[in-house]
Amino acid sequence: MLTALYVPANRPDRFAKAVAAGPDLVVFDLEDAVPVADKADARGWAVAWIAVNSHGPVEVRVNALGTPWIADDLAAISAVPQVRLRVPKVESAADVREVLEKVPSARITALIESPLGLERAFEIATADPRVVAVALGEADLSSALGVDGPEGLAWARGRLVSASRAAGLGAPMMSVYPHVHDLDGLRRTSQEGRALGFVGRTAIHPRQLATIVEAFTPSEIQVAEAEALLAAVEKADVASGGVIVLPDGRMVDPAMIGRARELTTLMQEIEARSG
């Protein structure tokens, strides 16, 4: 999964357009994008639309635990089978369990937006098998950490990647890039995130999707090297965890083989989505 696209849940006129834009995941936002006066209507519109439409994976970002709206959010969403929930401001495994007690069939993307949540990232990621992803909420986290600019978040981003990998969830997706018209900035920061271990990014506008896919697509050289490595592995025995030597003299271990497989699988997914 390379792209997720937020759509404000108080804008039902945009729901079908968001799906048609072709992201891997559409995220119906009941939280930040929705004014207080529209919370109830937005909840009803999102749940009703999801209940009768099956156009690929969708997720609902509910309001945070402790807010006046979360109980109604979870009650309404509990009627939707196998829903994915994006839960903001998660700070502990207990937060995850509290949501799952109300919606047992849900799968959870936990948004980490505070220093405490970041310190507990692995605990959150392993809170329950129904946690399928962790991600940063970088706007709130930046304010809480007192950092300016994306360079100030490098450590936090690396920490999240490590927690996600250690929990067996794979590479996480990056947080949104808020400047909709700055595609150069989106590309640059996405490439920086890719270097840190992220795969894919959440978008706030359809025009960002193609740039995100471009930024996270492995280069031809990377793919060729990965394919060559895997071809060499087929001719060697590394089942015991040993090391092999490629014709060019490089020593290759199982971790490098796993990375090569990830790259080739990602490229296959990208080629499949472009059809």
Contacts in CASP RR format, 6 or more apart in sequence:
PFRMAT RR
TARGET T0000
AUTHOR 0000-0000-0000
METHOD contacts of the structure
MODEL  1
MLTALYVPANRPDRFAKAVAAGPDLVVFDLEDAVPVADKADARGWAVAWI
AVNSHGPVEVRVNALGTPWIADDLAAISAVPQVRLRVPKVESAADVREVL
EKVPSARITALIESPLGLERAFEIATADPRVVAVALGEADLSSALGVDGP
EGLAWARGRLVSASRAAGLGAPMMSVYPHVHDLDGLRRTSQEGRALGFVG
RTAIHPRQLATIVEAFTPSEIQVAEAEALLAAVEKADVASGGVIVLPDGR
MVDPAMIGRARELTTLMQEIEARSG
1 24 0 8 1.000
1 25 0 8 1.000
1 57 0 8 1.000
1 173 0 8 1.000
1 199 0 8 1.000
1 200 0 8 1.000
2 24 0 8 1.000
2 173 0 8 1.000
2 199 0 8 1.000
2 200 0 8 1.000
2 201 0 8 1.000
2 212 0 8 1.000
2 213 0 8 1.000
2 216 0 8 1.000
2 269 0 8 1.000
2 270 0 8 1.000
2 273 0 8 1.000
3 22 0 8 1.000
3 23 0 8 1.000
3 24 0 8 1.000
3 25 0 8 1.000
3 200 0 8 1.000
3 201 0 8 1.000
3 202 0 8 1.000
3 203 0 8 1.000
3 209 0 8 1.000
3 212 0 8 1.000
3 213 0 8 1.000
4 23 0 8 1.000
4 24 0 8 1.000
4 25 0 8 1.000
4 26 0 8 1.000
4 27 0 8 1.000
4 59 0 8 1.000
4 173 0 8 1.000
4 201 0 8 1.000
4 202 0 8 1.000
4 203 0 8 1.000
5 18 0 8 1.000
5 21 0 8 1.000
5 22 0 8 1.000
5 23 0 8 1.000
5 25 0 8 1.000
5 26 0 8 1.000
5 27 0 8 1.000
5 202 0 8 1.000
5 203 0 8 1.000
5 204 0 8 1.000
5 205 0 8 1.000
5 206 0 8 1.000
5 209 0 8 1.000
6 27 0 8 1.000
6 29 0 8 1.000
6 33 0 8 1.000
6 61 0 8 1.000
6 176 0 8 1.000
6 202 0 8 1.000
6 203 0 8 1.000
6 204 0 8 1.000
7 14 0 8 1.000
7 15 0 8 1.000
7 17 0 8 1.000
7 18 0 8 1.000
7 26 0 8 1.000
7 27 0 8 1.000
7 28 0 8 1.000
7 29 0 8 1.000
8 14 0 8 1.000
8 29 0 8 1.000
8 33 0 8 1.000
8 34 0 8 1.000
8 42 0 8 1.000
9 28 0 8 1.000
9 29 0 8 1.000
9 30 0 8 1.000
9 33 0 8 1.000
9 34 0 8 1.000
9 42 0 8 1.000
9 43 0 8 1.000
9 45 0 8 1.000
9 46 0 8 1.000
9 60 0 8 1.000
10 33 0 8 1.000
10 34 0 8 1.000
10 35 0 8 1.000
10 38 0 8 1.000
10 41 0 8 1.000
10 42 0 8 1.000
10 45 0 8 1.000
12 45 0 8 1.000
12 49 0 8 1.000
15 26 0 8 1.000
15 28 0 8 1.000
15 45 0 8 1.000
15 46 0 8 1.000
15 49 0 8 1.000
15 53 0 8 1.000
17 206 0 8 1.000
18 26 0 8 1.000
18 206 0 8 1.000
19 26 0 8 1.000
19 53 0 8 1.000
19 55 0 8 1.000
19 56 0 8 1.000
21 206 0 8 1.000
21 209 0 8 1.000
22 206 0 8 1.000
22 209 0 8 1.000
23 203 0 8 1.000
23 206 0 8 1.000
23 209 0 8 1.000
24 57 0 8 1.000
24 273 0 8 1.000
25 57 0 8 1.000
25 58 0 8 1.000
25 59 0 8 1.000
25 84 0 8 1.000
26 56 0 8 1.000
26 57 0 8 1.000
26 58 0 8 1.000
26 59 0 8 1.000
27 58 0 8 1.000
27 59 0 8 1.000
27 60 0 8 1.000
27 61 0 8 1.000
27 86 0 8 1.000
27 202 0 8 1.000
28 46 0 8 1.000
28 49 0 8 1.000
28 50 0 8 1.000
28 58 0 8 1.000
28 59 0 8 1.000
28 60 0 8 1.000
28 61 0 8 1.000
29 61 0 8 1.000
30 39 0 8 1.000
30 42 0 8 1.000
30 43 0 8 1.000
30 46 0 8 1.000
30 60 0 8 1.000
30 61 0 8 1.000
30 62 0 8 1.000
30 63 0 8 1.000
30 69 0 8 1.000
30 73 0 8 1.000
31 61 0 8 1.000
31 62 0 8 1.000
31 63 0 8 1.000
31 64 0 8 1.000
31 88 0 8 1.000
32 88 0 8 1.000
34 42 0 8 1.000
39 63 0 8 1.000
39 69 0 8 1.000
40 72 0 8 1.000
43 69 0 8 1.000
43 72 0 8 1.000
43 73 0 8 1.000
43 76 0 8 1.000
44 76 0 8 1.000
46 60 0 8 1.000
47 60 0 8 1.000
47 76 0 8 1.000
47 77 0 8 1.000
47 79 0 8 1.000
47 80 0 8 1.000
50 58 0 8 1.000
50 60 0 8 1.000
50 80 0 8 1.000
50 83 0 8 1.000
51 79 0 8 1.000
51 80 0 8 1.000
57 84 0 8 1.000
58 83 0 8 1.000
58 84 0 8 1.000
59 83 0 8 1.000
59 84 0 8 1.000
59 85 0 8 1.000
59 86 0 8 1.000
59 109 0 8 1.000
60 73 0 8 1.000
60 77 0 8 1.000
60 83 0 8 1.000
60 84 0 8 1.000
60 85 0 8 1.000
60 86 0 8 1.000
61 85 0 8 1.000
61 86 0 8 1.000
61 87 0 8 1.000
61 88 0 8 1.000
61 111 0 8 1.000
62 69 0 8 1.000
62 70 0 8 1.000
62 73 0 8 1.000
62 74 0 8 1.000
62 77 0 8 1.000
62 85 0 8 1.000
62 86 0 8 1.000
62 87 0 8 1.000
62 88 0 8 1.000
62 99 0 8 1.000
63 69 0 8 1.000
63 70 0 8 1.000
63 73 0 8 1.000
63 88 0 8 1.000
64 70 0 8 1.000
64 87 0 8 1.000
64 88 0 8 1.000
64 89 0 8 1.000
65 87 0 8 1.000
65 89 0 8 1.000
65 90 0 8 1.000
65 95 0 8 1.000
65 98 0 8 1.000
65 99 0 8 1.000
71 102 0 8 1.000
74 99 0 8 1.000
74 102 0 8 1.000
74 103 0 8 1.000
75 102 0 8 1.000
77 83 0 8 1.000
77 85 0 8 1.000
77 103 0 8 1.000
77 106 0 8 1.000
78 102 0 8 1.000
78 103 0 8 1.000
78 105 0 8 1.000
81 105 0 8 1.000
82 105 0 8 1.000
82 106 0 8 1.000
82 107 0 8 1.000
83 103 0 8 1.000
83 105 0 8 1.000
83 106 0 8 1.000
83 107 0 8 1.000
84 106 0 8 1.000
84 107 0 8 1.000
84 108 0 8 1.000
84 109 0 8 1.000
84 132 0 8 1.000
85 99 0 8 1.000
85 103 0 8 1.000
85 106 0 8 1.000
85 107 0 8 1.000
85 108 0 8 1.000
85 109 0 8 1.000
86 109 0 8 1.000
86 111 0 8 1.000
86 135 0 8 1.000
87 95 0 8 1.000
87 96 0 8 1.000
87 99 0 8 1.000
87 108 0 8 1.000
87 109 0 8 1.000
87 110 0 8 1.000
87 111 0 8 1.000
88 111 0 8 1.000
88 113 0 8 1.000
88 137 0 8 1.000
89 111 0 8 1.000
89 113 0 8 1.000
89 114 0 8 1.000
89 140 0 8 1.000
90 96 0 8 1.000
90 110 0 8 1.000
90 111 0 8 1.000
90 112 0 8 1.000
90 113 0 8 1.000
90 117 0 8 1.000
90 124 0 8 1.000
91 112 0 8 1.000
91 114 0 8 1.000
91 116 0 8 1.000
91 117 0 8 1.000
91 120 0 8 1.000
91 124 0 8 1.000
92 116 0 8 1.000
92 117 0 8 1.000
92 120 0 8 1.000
92 123 0 8 1.000
92 124 0 8 1.000
93 120 0 8 1.000
93 123 0 8 1.000
93 124 0 8 1.000
93 126 0 8 1.000
93 127 0 8 1.000
93 128 0 8 1.000
95 110 0 8 1.000
95 124 0 8 1.000
96 108 0 8 1.000
96 110 0 8 1.000
96 124 0 8 1.000
96 127 0 8 1.000
96 128 0 8 1.000
96 131 0 8 1.000
97 127 0 8 1.000
97 128 0 8 1.000
99 106 0 8 1.000
99 108 0 8 1.000
100 106 0 8 1.000
100 108 0 8 1.000
100 128 0 8 1.000
100 130 0 8 1.000
106 130 0 8 1.000
107 130 0 8 1.000
107 131 0 8 1.000
107 132 0 8 1.000
108 128 0 8 1.000
108 130 0 8 1.000
108 131 0 8 1.000
108 132 0 8 1.000
108 133 0 8 1.000
109 131 0 8 1.000
109 132 0 8 1.000
109 133 0 8 1.000
109 134 0 8 1.000
109 135 0 8 1.000
110 124 0 8 1.000
110 125 0 8 1.000
110 127 0 8 1.000
110 131 0 8 1.000
110 133 0 8 1.000
110 134 0 8 1.000
110 135 0 8 1.000
111 134 0 8 1.000
111 135 0 8 1.000
111 136 0 8 1.000
111 137 0 8 1.000
112 118 0 8 1.000
112 121 0 8 1.000
112 124 0 8 1.000
112 134 0 8 1.000
112 135 0 8 1.000
112 136 0 8 1.000
112 137 0 8 1.000
112 141 0 8 1.000
112 160 0 8 1.000
113 136 0 8 1.000
113 137 0 8 1.000
113 140 0 8 1.000
113 141 0 8 1.000
113 144 0 8 1.000
114 140 0 8 1.000
114 141 0 8 1.000
114 144 0 8 1.000
115 141 0 8 1.000
115 144 0 8 1.000
115 145 0 8 1.000
117 124 0 8 1.000
118 136 0 8 1.000
118 141 0 8 1.000
118 156 0 8 1.000
118 159 0 8 1.000
118 160 0 8 1.000
121 134 0 8 1.000
121 159 0 8 1.000
121 160 0 8 1.000
121 163 0 8 1.000
121 164 0 8 1.000
122 163 0 8 1.000
122 166 0 8 1.000
122 167 0 8 1.000
124 131 0 8 1.000
124 134 0 8 1.000
124 163 0 8 1.000
125 131 0 8 1.000
125 134 0 8 1.000
125 163 0 8 1.000
125 164 0 8 1.000
125 166 0 8 1.000
125 167 0 8 1.000
125 168 0 8 1.000
125 169 0 8 1.000
126 167 0 8 1.000
131 167 0 8 1.000
131 169 0 8 1.000
132 169 0 8 1.000
133 164 0 8 1.000
133 169 0 8 1.000
133 172 0 8 1.000
133 173 0 8 1.000
134 160 0 8 1.000
134 163 0 8 1.000
134 164 0 8 1.000
134 167 0 8 1.000
134 169 0 8 1.000
134 172 0 8 1.000
135 160 0 8 1.000
135 172 0 8 1.000
135 173 0 8 1.000
135 174 0 8 1.000
135 175 0 8 1.000
135 202 0 8 1.000
136 153 0 8 1.000
136 156 0 8 1.000
136 157 0 8 1.000
136 160 0 8 1.000
136 172 0 8 1.000
136 174 0 8 1.000
136 175 0 8 1.000
137 175 0 8 1.000
138 153 0 8 1.000
138 156 0 8 1.000
138 175 0 8 1.000
138 176 0 8 1.000
139 175 0 8 1.000
139 178 0 8 1.000
141 153 0 8 1.000
141 156 0 8 1.000
142 148 0 8 1.000
142 149 0 8 1.000
142 152 0 8 1.000
142 153 0 8 1.000
145 152 0 8 1.000
145 153 0 8 1.000
145 156 0 8 1.000
147 153 0 8 1.000
150 189 0 8 1.000
150 192 0 8 1.000
154 196 0 8 1.000
157 174 0 8 1.000
157 193 0 8 1.000
157 196 0 8 1.000
157 198 0 8 1.000
158 196 0 8 1.000
158 197 0 8 1.000
160 172 0 8 1.000
161 171 0 8 1.000
161 172 0 8 1.000
161 196 0 8 1.000
161 197 0 8 1.000
161 198 0 8 1.000
164 170 0 8 1.000
164 171 0 8 1.000
164 172 0 8 1.000
165 171 0 8 1.000
171 197 0 8 1.000
171 198 0 8 1.000
171 199 0 8 1.000
171 262 0 8 1.000
172 198 0 8 1.000
172 199 0 8 1.000
173 198 0 8 1.000
173 199 0 8 1.000
173 200 0 8 1.000
173 201 0 8 1.000
173 202 0 8 1.000
174 189 0 8 1.000
174 190 0 8 1.000
174 193 0 8 1.000
174 198 0 8 1.000
174 200 0 8 1.000
174 201 0 8 1.000
174 202 0 8 1.000
175 201 0 8 1.000
175 202 0 8 1.000
176 201 0 8 1.000
176 202 0 8 1.000
176 203 0 8 1.000
176 204 0 8 1.000
177 185 0 8 1.000
177 186 0 8 1.000
177 189 0 8 1.000
177 190 0 8 1.000
177 201 0 8 1.000
177 203 0 8 1.000
177 204 0 8 1.000
177 208 0 8 1.000
178 204 0 8 1.000
179 185 0 8 1.000
179 186 0 8 1.000
180 204 0 8 1.000
180 205 0 8 1.000
180 207 0 8 1.000
180 208 0 8 1.000
183 207 0 8 1.000
183 208 0 8 1.000
183 211 0 8 1.000
186 208 0 8 1.000
186 211 0 8 1.000
186 212 0 8 1.000
186 215 0 8 1.000
187 211 0 8 1.000
187 214 0 8 1.000
187 215 0 8 1.000
190 200 0 8 1.000
190 201 0 8 1.000
190 211 0 8 1.000
190 212 0 8 1.000
190 215 0 8 1.000
190 216 0 8 1.000
191 215 0 8 1.000
194 200 0 8 1.000
194 215 0 8 1.000
194 216 0 8 1.000
198 216 0 8 1.000
199 216 0 8 1.000
199 266 0 8 1.000
200 212 0 8 1.000
200 216 0 8 1.000
201 212 0 8 1.000
201 215 0 8 1.000
201 216 0 8 1.000
203 209 0 8 1.000
203 212 0 8 1.000
213 270 0 8 1.000
213 273 0 8 1.000
216 266 0 8 1.000
217 267 0 8 1.000
217 270 0 8 1.000
218 226 0 8 1.000
218 263 0 8 1.000
218 266 0 8 1.000
218 267 0 8 1.000
222 263 0 8 1.000
223 263 0 8 1.000
223 264 0 8 1.000
223 267 0 8 1.000
225 260 0 8 1.000
226 259 0 8 1.000
226 260 0 8 1.000
226 261 0 8 1.000
226 263 0 8 1.000
226 264 0 8 1.000
227 260 0 8 1.000
227 264 0 8 1.000
228 246 0 8 1.000
229 246 0 8 1.000
229 252 0 8 1.000
229 256 0 8 1.000
229 257 0 8 1.000
229 260 0 8 1.000
230 257 0 8 1.000
230 260 0 8 1.000
230 261 0 8 1.000
230 264 0 8 1.000
232 244 0 8 1.000
232 246 0 8 1.000
232 247 0 8 1.000
232 252 0 8 1.000
233 244 0 8 1.000
233 252 0 8 1.000
233 257 0 8 1.000
236 244 0 8 1.000
238 244 0 8 1.000
238 252 0 8 1.000
238 253 0 8 1.000
238 254 0 8 1.000
238 257 0 8 1.000
241 253 0 8 1.000
241 254 0 8 1.000
242 253 0 8 1.000
242 254 0 8 1.000
243 251 0 8 1.000
243 252 0 8 1.000
243 253 0 8 1.000
244 251 0 8 1.000
244 252 0 8 1.000
245 251 0 8 1.000
245 252 0 8 1.000
246 252 0 8 1.000
END
